[in-house]
Amino acid sequence: MTEVVESSNIVVVQINAEWNAVNTREDLSRLRGCDYKFGWLEDMPAEIRKTIISVPVVVVYKEGQPACQWVSDISLRLKTPFQEIQDTIYMLAQ
């Protein structure tokens, strides 16, 4: 059975640096109720790069506006549990 998922007004963006690739959150591609996007910091425009203070960073956009953000800690790993991010998406979708 194929599940049809409608396009969402919620977009989750993860940005990480290539030198920190080992700490990329691969599990976020399984998030439901959103469009998930990933990008390398090195490929971002200068105006975005200068706003990133730690990688990886995950930003949730609702209707094109930032609604929530998680940033890695000093270990350069994003330790936020998957379910916390998923629950935030579900809450924003209501």
C-alpha positions as CSV (number, residue, x, y, z in Angstrom):
1,M,0.0,0.0,0.0
2,T,1.4,3.4,-1.0
3,E,0.9,6.3,1.4
4,V,0.1,9.7,-0.2
5,V,1.6,12.6,1.7
6,E,0.4,16.1,0.8
7,S,2.9,18.9,0.6
8,S,3.3,20.6,3.9
9,N,3.5,24.2,5.0
10,I,6.2,23.1,7.5
11,V,9.7,22.7,6.3
12,V,12.6,21.4,8.4
13,V,16.1,22.4,7.3
14,Q,19.3,20.9,8.7
15,I,22.5,22.6,8.0
16,N,25.9,21.1,8.8
17,A,29.5,21.7,7.8
18,E,31.3,19.1,5.6
19,W,34.1,18.9,8.2
20,N,31.4,17.9,10.8
21,A,29.7,15.3,8.5
22,V,30.0,12.6,11.1
23,N,27.5,14.5,13.2
24,T,24.8,14.9,10.6
25,R,21.4,13.7,11.9
26,E,20.4,11.1,9.3
27,D,17.3,10.2,11.2
28,L,15.6,13.5,10.4
29,S,14.9,12.4,6.9
30,R,12.2,10.2,8.5
31,L,10.2,13.2,9.9
32,R,6.5,13.1,9.1
33,G,4.2,16.0,8.3
34,C,6.9,18.2,6.8
35,D,9.2,18.7,3.9
36,Y,12.8,17.9,5.0
37,K,15.8,19.6,3.5
38,F,19.5,19.3,4.1
39,G,22.4,21.6,3.1
40,W,26.1,22.0,3.7
41,L,27.1,25.2,5.3
42,E,29.8,25.6,2.7
43,D,27.2,25.7,-0.1
44,M,25.0,28.4,1.7
45,P,25.1,32.0,0.6
46,A,27.3,34.3,2.7
47,E,24.4,36.0,4.4
48,I,23.2,32.6,5.8
49,R,26.7,31.4,6.7
50,K,27.4,34.4,8.9
51,T,24.2,33.7,10.9
52,I,25.2,30.1,11.8
53,I,27.1,30.0,15.0
54,S,27.2,26.2,15.5
55,V,26.6,23.1,13.4
56,P,24.5,21.2,12.9
57,V,21.5,23.4,13.3
58,V,17.9,22.4,12.6
59,V,15.3,25.1,11.8
60,V,11.6,24.5,11.5
61,Y,9.8,26.9,9.2
62,K,6.0,27.3,9.2
63,E,4.6,29.1,6.2
64,G,8.0,30.4,5.3
65,Q,8.8,31.9,8.8
66,P,11.2,30.4,11.3
67,A,9.1,28.7,14.1
68,C,11.7,26.7,16.1
69,Q,15.4,26.0,16.1
70,W,17.8,23.5,17.7
71,V,21.5,24.0,17.7
72,S,24.3,21.6,18.5
73,D,26.2,21.9,21.8
74,I,29.9,22.2,22.3
75,S,30.4,18.6,21.2
76,L,29.2,19.7,17.7
77,R,26.3,17.2,18.0
78,L,22.6,17.9,18.0
79,K,21.4,15.8,21.0
80,T,17.7,16.8,20.7
81,P,15.7,13.6,20.6
82,F,14.0,12.7,17.3
83,Q,10.6,12.5,19.0
84,E,10.9,16.1,20.4
85,I,11.4,17.4,16.9
86,Q,8.6,15.3,15.5
87,D,6.2,16.4,18.3
88,T,7.1,20.1,17.5
89,I,6.1,19.5,13.9
90,Y,2.8,17.9,14.9
91,M,2.1,20.8,17.2
92,L,2.9,23.4,14.5
93,A,0.7,21.6,12.0
94,Q,-2.4,22.0,14.2
